[in-house]
Amino acid sequence: MPIDFPGAPTNGQIFSDGDKTWEYSTSTGAWKLRTQTVTGPTGPAGPEQHVTISSNAPASPVQGEMWFDSDTTQTFIYYGSVWVEVGTAAAGGALDSLSDVIITNPANNDVLSYNGSAFVNTPLANIGGAGNAVTTISTSAPASPSEGNLWFESDTGRTYIYYDSYWVEVGAVSTGEVNSSNMDGGQANSVYGGVTGITGGSA
């Protein structure tokens, strides 16, 4: 059935026929079908989300809750049963949640070391020996060194390794019968255990 549009329409004039509506435009000289907007029913409101700002994780968190750690400035979201840091691509959970990591009474300067069956936290100062080199930077030799420890003497720029109860300079090659690790320039009671003087070979 043909549509009987009004005669001599004006710009912006609205005309409806059934469930359709047109608008007249003088610039085009034509009626333009208007887009129909249908608004559906409003869905149920989702759970209210908020961000907790605290140095401690919120108690009894709900799924999707967020927490900003004011001590570390890290942001976490509660997912599953753990707090997962936002922006970190990880499975979530603390480091010691891994089956081969055991952390007991952690402290500053602790490192993870493998004890043969698991990674455990150990003070950095205790790592040494058995092929593990610890480097000390100071003007005086470290006390109670372990075999293989390194010492960088900051006032001379020399580096030593502790070997066979002596500090041996790294890169120094001994010649003759006098071991370079036992020379200290004639200083008595030296940490090197050196001699106090050299005669120059006189009889």
C-alpha positions as CSV (number, residue, x, y, z in Angstrom):
1,M,0.0,0.0,0.0
2,P,1.6,3.3,-1.0
3,I,2.4,5.8,1.7
4,D,0.6,9.2,1.5
5,F,3.2,11.8,2.6
6,P,1.9,15.3,3.4
7,G,2.0,17.9,0.7
8,A,4.3,21.0,0.9
9,P,6.2,19.7,3.9
10,T,8.5,22.0,5.9
11,N,12.1,21.3,7.0
12,G,12.2,18.9,10.0
13,Q,8.6,18.0,9.7
14,I,7.9,14.5,11.2
15,F,5.5,12.0,9.6
16,S,4.6,8.6,10.9
17,D,2.9,5.6,9.3
18,G,2.4,2.5,11.3
19,D,5.7,1.7,13.2
20,K,7.9,3.9,11.0
21,T,8.7,7.6,11.2
22,W,10.2,9.9,8.6
23,E,11.7,13.4,8.8
24,Y,11.6,15.9,5.9
25,S,14.7,17.7,4.8
26,T,14.5,20.8,2.5
27,S,18.2,20.4,1.7
28,T,17.6,17.1,0.0
29,G,14.0,17.6,-0.8
30,A,13.2,14.1,0.6
31,W,11.7,12.3,3.5
32,K,14.4,10.3,5.5
33,L,13.4,7.3,7.5
34,R,14.4,7.9,11.2
35,T,16.3,5.3,13.1
36,Q,14.2,3.6,15.7
37,T,15.7,3.4,19.2
38,V,14.4,0.6,21.3
39,T,15.3,0.5,25.0
40,G,15.1,-2.9,26.6
41,P,14.5,-3.6,30.3
42,T,17.2,-2.6,32.8
43,G,19.2,-5.6,34.1
44,P,20.0,-6.2,37.7
45,A,22.7,-4.1,39.4
46,G,26.0,-5.8,39.8
47,P,27.9,-6.0,43.1
48,E,29.4,-2.7,44.3
49,Q,33.1,-2.6,43.9
50,H,35.5,-0.5,45.9
51,V,39.3,-0.1,46.5
52,T,40.7,-0.5,50.0
53,I,43.7,1.6,50.7
54,S,45.7,0.1,53.5
55,S,49.1,-1.4,54.5
56,N,47.3,-4.7,55.3
57,A,45.2,-6.8,53.0
58,P,41.4,-6.5,53.7
59,A,39.8,-9.2,55.8
60,S,37.2,-11.4,54.3
61,P,37.6,-10.1,50.7
62,V,35.1,-10.9,47.9
63,Q,35.8,-11.9,44.4
64,G,37.0,-8.9,42.3
65,E,37.8,-6.7,45.3
66,M,40.8,-4.4,44.9
67,W,43.4,-3.4,47.4
68,F,46.0,-0.6,47.2
69,D,49.0,-1.4,49.5
70,S,49.9,2.0,50.9
71,D,53.3,0.8,52.0
72,T,54.5,-0.5,48.6
73,T,52.1,1.4,46.3
74,Q,51.2,-1.9,44.6
75,T,47.6,-2.7,43.6
76,F,46.1,-6.1,43.9
77,I,42.8,-7.8,42.9
78,Y,41.3,-10.7,44.8
79,Y,41.0,-13.6,42.4
80,G,40.2,-17.2,43.3
81,S,41.5,-17.3,46.8
82,V,44.6,-15.1,46.5
83,W,45.6,-11.5,46.0
84,V,47.0,-11.0,42.5
85,E,49.1,-8.0,41.7
86,V,47.5,-5.9,38.9
87,G,49.7,-5.8,35.8
88,T,51.7,-8.9,36.8
89,A,51.4,-11.9,34.5
90,A,51.5,-14.7,37.1
91,A,49.4,-17.5,38.3
92,G,48.9,-15.6,41.6
93,G,49.8,-16.5,45.1
94,A,52.8,-15.8,47.3
95,L,56.3,-17.1,46.4
96,D,56.2,-19.7,49.2
97,S,53.0,-21.1,47.7
98,L,55.2,-22.9,45.2
99,S,55.9,-26.5,46.1
100,D,59.7,-26.2,46.0
101,V,60.0,-22.9,47.9
102,I,60.2,-22.8,51.7
103,I,60.4,-19.3,53.4
104,T,60.8,-19.1,57.2
105,N,61.1,-15.8,59.1
106,P,62.2,-13.7,56.1
107,A,64.5,-10.7,56.8
108,N,66.2,-8.0,54.8
109,N,69.0,-9.2,52.6
110,D,67.8,-12.8,52.5
111,V,68.3,-14.7,49.2
112,L,66.9,-18.0,48.0
113,S,69.4,-20.8,47.8
114,Y,68.8,-24.5,46.8
115,N,69.5,-27.0,49.6
116,G,69.2,-30.1,47.4
117,S,65.4,-30.5,47.8
118,A,63.9,-27.0,47.9
119,F,64.7,-23.3,47.7
120,V,65.0,-21.8,51.2
121,N,65.6,-18.2,52.3
122,T,69.1,-17.7,53.6
123,P,70.9,-14.5,54.9
124,L,73.2,-13.2,52.1
125,A,76.1,-13.2,54.6
126,N,75.8,-16.9,55.0
127,I,76.2,-17.8,51.4
128,G,79.7,-18.9,50.8
129,G,82.0,-21.9,50.4
130,A,81.1,-24.9,48.3
131,G,81.9,-22.9,45.2
132,N,79.7,-19.9,46.1
133,A,81.7,-16.7,46.0
134,V,80.8,-13.8,48.4
135,T,82.5,-10.5,47.6
136,T,83.3,-8.0,50.3
137,I,84.2,-4.4,49.5
138,S,86.2,-2.7,52.2
139,T,89.6,-1.3,53.1
140,S,90.3,-4.2,55.5
141,A,90.1,-7.9,55.0
142,P,86.9,-9.6,56.1
143,A,86.9,-11.5,59.4
144,S,86.3,-15.3,59.4
145,P,86.4,-15.7,55.6
146,S,85.4,-18.9,53.9
147,E,87.4,-20.7,51.1
148,G,86.6,-19.0,47.8
149,N,85.4,-15.7,49.3
150,L,86.4,-12.5,47.4
151,W,87.6,-9.2,48.8
152,F,87.9,-6.0,46.8
153,E,90.3,-3.6,48.7
154,S,88.6,-0.3,48.0
155,D,91.6,1.9,48.9
156,T,94.0,0.1,46.5
157,G,91.6,-1.3,43.8
158,R,93.0,-4.8,44.3
159,T,90.9,-8.0,44.4
160,Y,91.8,-11.0,46.5
161,I,90.4,-14.6,46.8
162,Y,90.7,-16.5,50.1
163,Y,92.6,-19.7,49.3
164,D,94.4,-22.2,51.6
165,S,94.1,-19.8,54.7
166,Y,95.6,-16.8,52.7
167,W,94.2,-13.8,50.8
168,V,95.7,-14.3,47.3
169,E,95.6,-11.4,44.9
170,V,93.6,-12.2,41.7
171,G,95.7,-11.9,38.6
172,A,99.0,-11.9,40.5
173,V,101.5,-14.5,39.3
174,S,104.2,-15.5,41.8
175,T,107.8,-16.1,40.6
176,G,110.7,-17.6,42.5
177,E,110.5,-19.1,45.9
178,V,108.6,-16.2,47.6
179,N,104.8,-16.6,47.3
180,S,103.1,-13.3,46.4
181,S,100.3,-14.0,48.9
182,N,102.9,-13.7,51.7
183,M,104.3,-10.3,50.7
184,D,103.0,-7.2,52.4
185,G,105.6,-4.6,52.0
186,G,107.3,-5.4,55.3
187,Q,104.4,-4.6,57.6
188,A,104.4,-6.5,60.8
189,N,101.3,-8.4,62.0
190,S,99.7,-8.1,58.5
191,V,96.5,-9.8,57.6
192,Y,98.5,-11.4,54.8
193,G,100.9,-13.1,57.2
194,G,103.8,-11.6,55.3
195,V,107.5,-11.1,56.1
196,T,108.8,-8.0,57.9
197,G,111.8,-7.4,55.7
198,I,113.9,-8.6,52.7
199,T,117.7,-8.7,52.9
200,G,118.1,-8.2,49.1
201,G,120.1,-11.5,48.8
202,S,123.1,-10.5,51.0
203,A,125.1,-13.4,52.5
